[in-house]
Amino acid sequence: MELVITTSASPERYVIGVDGEVDISNASKLRDAIDLALEQPTEVVYLDFEHVAYIDSTGIGVLVGAAHHAEEHGKHFAVVNAQPGVMRVAQLLGVDAEIGITAA
């Protein structure tokens, strides 16, 4: 399944909308979108995972890296509207608090 990424920026926050499954075949596309967002002047970056039903360990690695990258840049980063399957993977890997993920 193709990963579709949309962005919405305001002075307060930068939102990355993600639609599709996040896996090893497209994780770099998500990483690039997050890196671009972290370069913006906004202090808050949200990843909206409302339309993401599946994520593999590579995708989780991208989220953990993004959380660390955001912290280094003094920005707030969070994954919002996570579906149950995505929340479960993050919780099983013990990174849910680290990446600031919240359920839909």
Short mmCIF file of the C-alpha atoms (twelve columns), coordinates in Angstrom:
data_MODEL
# 
_entry.id   MODEL 
# 
loop_
_atom_site.group_PDB 
_atom_site.id 
_atom_site.type_symbol 
_atom_site.label_atom_id 
_atom_site.label_alt_id 
_atom_site.label_comp_id 
_atom_site.label_asym_id 
_atom_site.label_seq_id 
_atom_site.Cartn_x 
_atom_site.Cartn_y 
_atom_site.Cartn_z 
_atom_site.pdbx_PDB_model_num 
ATOM 1   C CA . MET A 1   0.000  0.000  0.000  1 
ATOM 2   C CA . GLU A 2   1.300  3.421  -0.916 1 
ATOM 3   C CA . LEU A 3   2.061  5.847  1.882  1 
ATOM 4   C CA . VAL A 4   0.418  9.236  1.391  1 
ATOM 5   C CA . ILE A 5   1.787  12.157 3.383  1 
ATOM 6   C CA . THR A 6   0.143  15.567 3.667  1 
ATOM 7   C CA . THR A 7   1.249  18.574 5.661  1 
ATOM 8   C CA . SER A 8   -0.473 21.497 7.294  1 
ATOM 9   C CA . ALA A 9   1.508  24.303 8.867  1 
ATOM 10  C CA . SER A 10  0.529  27.197 11.081 1 
ATOM 11  C CA . PRO A 11  2.635  29.453 13.303 1 
ATOM 12  C CA . GLU A 12  1.703  27.227 16.271 1 
ATOM 13  C CA . ARG A 13  2.218  23.746 14.855 1 
ATOM 14  C CA . TYR A 14  3.217  21.637 11.886 1 
ATOM 15  C CA . VAL A 15  0.984  18.623 11.269 1 
ATOM 16  C CA . ILE A 16  1.996  15.684 9.106  1 
ATOM 17  C CA . GLY A 17  -0.980 13.574 8.034  1 
ATOM 18  C CA . VAL A 18  -0.083 9.971  7.233  1 
ATOM 19  C CA . ASP A 19  -2.324 7.596  5.300  1 
ATOM 20  C CA . GLY A 20  -1.367 3.978  4.638  1 
ATOM 21  C CA . GLU A 21  0.885  1.374  6.196  1 
ATOM 22  C CA . VAL A 22  4.314  2.346  7.497  1 
ATOM 23  C CA . ASP A 23  6.909  -0.337 6.832  1 
ATOM 24  C CA . ILE A 24  10.446 -0.872 5.610  1 
ATOM 25  C CA . SER A 25  9.439  -0.094 2.014  1 
ATOM 26  C CA . ASN A 26  8.370  3.476  2.771  1 
ATOM 27  C CA . ALA A 27  9.813  4.443  6.160  1 
ATOM 28  C CA . SER A 28  12.382 6.720  4.504  1 
ATOM 29  C CA . LYS A 29  9.545  8.774  2.967  1 
ATOM 30  C CA . LEU A 30  8.110  9.322  6.447  1 
ATOM 31  C CA . ARG A 31  11.556 10.133 7.852  1 
ATOM 32  C CA . ASP A 32  12.101 12.768 5.147  1 
ATOM 33  C CA . ALA A 33  8.732  14.400 5.905  1 
ATOM 34  C CA . ILE A 34  9.502  14.519 9.631  1 
ATOM 35  C CA . ASP A 35  12.993 15.923 9.043  1 
ATOM 36  C CA . LEU A 36  11.507 18.683 6.890  1 
ATOM 37  C CA . ALA A 37  8.917  19.466 9.578  1 
ATOM 38  C CA . LEU A 38  11.602 19.725 12.255 1 
ATOM 39  C CA . GLU A 39  13.408 22.334 10.150 1 
ATOM 40  C CA . GLN A 40  10.353 24.612 10.187 1 
ATOM 41  C CA . PRO A 41  10.068 27.538 12.628 1 
ATOM 42  C CA . THR A 42  7.119  25.998 14.528 1 
ATOM 43  C CA . GLU A 43  7.826  24.563 17.958 1 
ATOM 44  C CA . VAL A 44  5.284  21.717 17.764 1 
ATOM 45  C CA . VAL A 45  5.262  18.846 15.266 1 
ATOM 46  C CA . TYR A 46  2.389  16.363 15.239 1 
ATOM 47  C CA . LEU A 47  2.149  13.173 13.233 1 
ATOM 48  C CA . ASP A 48  -1.514 12.393 12.621 1 
ATOM 49  C CA . PHE A 49  -1.823 8.598  12.395 1 
ATOM 50  C CA . GLU A 50  -5.625 8.482  12.118 1 
ATOM 51  C CA . HIS A 51  -5.345 6.602  8.809  1 
ATOM 52  C CA . VAL A 52  -2.434 4.298  9.700  1 
ATOM 53  C CA . ALA A 53  -3.556 0.787  10.602 1 
ATOM 54  C CA . TYR A 54  -0.126 -0.874 10.542 1 
ATOM 55  C CA . ILE A 55  3.448  0.000  11.416 1 
ATOM 56  C CA . ASP A 56  6.478  -2.293 11.549 1 
ATOM 57  C CA . SER A 57  9.626  -2.022 13.642 1 
ATOM 58  C CA . THR A 58  11.342 0.080  10.974 1 
ATOM 59  C CA . GLY A 59  8.534  2.626  11.186 1 
ATOM 60  C CA . ILE A 60  8.722  2.620  14.974 1 
ATOM 61  C CA . GLY A 61  12.463 3.261  14.651 1 
ATOM 62  C CA . VAL A 62  11.703 6.328  12.516 1 
ATOM 63  C CA . LEU A 63  9.353  7.635  15.222 1 
ATOM 64  C CA . VAL A 64  11.895 7.084  17.998 1 
ATOM 65  C CA . GLY A 65  14.577 8.825  15.934 1 
ATOM 66  C CA . ALA A 66  12.191 11.701 15.223 1 
ATOM 67  C CA . ALA A 67  11.397 12.111 18.914 1 
ATOM 68  C CA . HIS A 68  15.110 12.353 19.719 1 
ATOM 69  C CA . HIS A 69  15.748 14.700 16.783 1 
ATOM 70  C CA . ALA A 70  12.892 16.960 17.942 1 
ATOM 71  C CA . GLU A 71  14.254 17.031 21.480 1 
ATOM 72  C CA . GLU A 72  17.681 18.040 20.161 1 
ATOM 73  C CA . HIS A 73  16.022 20.930 18.301 1 
ATOM 74  C CA . GLY A 74  13.944 22.011 21.320 1 
ATOM 75  C CA . LYS A 75  10.657 21.041 19.676 1 
ATOM 76  C CA . HIS A 76  7.626  19.150 20.926 1 
ATOM 77  C CA . PHE A 77  6.937  16.008 18.863 1 
ATOM 78  C CA . ALA A 78  3.966  13.668 19.229 1 
ATOM 79  C CA . VAL A 79  2.067  11.007 17.319 1 
ATOM 80  C CA . VAL A 80  -1.674 11.614 17.623 1 
ATOM 81  C CA . ASN A 81  -4.815 9.646  16.705 1 
ATOM 82  C CA . ALA A 82  -2.972 6.319  16.658 1 
ATOM 83  C CA . GLN A 83  -5.086 3.298  15.774 1 
ATOM 84  C CA . PRO A 84  -5.179 0.321  18.188 1 
ATOM 85  C CA . GLY A 85  -2.734 -1.803 16.161 1 
ATOM 86  C CA . VAL A 86  -0.164 0.979  16.041 1 
ATOM 87  C CA . MET A 87  -0.579 1.728  19.762 1 
ATOM 88  C CA . ARG A 88  -0.110 -1.964 20.540 1 
ATOM 89  C CA . VAL A 89  3.180  -2.174 18.619 1 
ATOM 90  C CA . ALA A 90  4.513  0.953  20.332 1 
ATOM 91  C CA . GLN A 91  3.485  -0.376 23.747 1 
ATOM 92  C CA . LEU A 92  4.903  -3.854 23.122 1 
ATOM 93  C CA . LEU A 93  8.226  -2.298 22.132 1 
ATOM 94  C CA . GLY A 94  8.096  -0.040 25.204 1 
ATOM 95  C CA . VAL A 95  8.467  3.209  23.262 1 
ATOM 96  C CA . ASP A 96  4.960  4.676  23.608 1 
ATOM 97  C CA . ALA A 97  5.982  7.255  26.218 1 
ATOM 98  C CA . GLU A 98  9.261  7.998  24.432 1 
ATOM 99  C CA . ILE A 99  7.537  8.941  21.181 1 
ATOM 100 C CA . GLY A 100 4.553  10.639 22.820 1 
ATOM 101 C CA . ILE A 101 1.939  8.506  21.082 1 
ATOM 102 C CA . THR A 102 -1.748 8.869  21.911 1 
ATOM 103 C CA . ALA A 103 -4.750 6.891  20.701 1 
ATOM 104 C CA . ALA A 104 -7.526 8.096  18.439 1 
# 
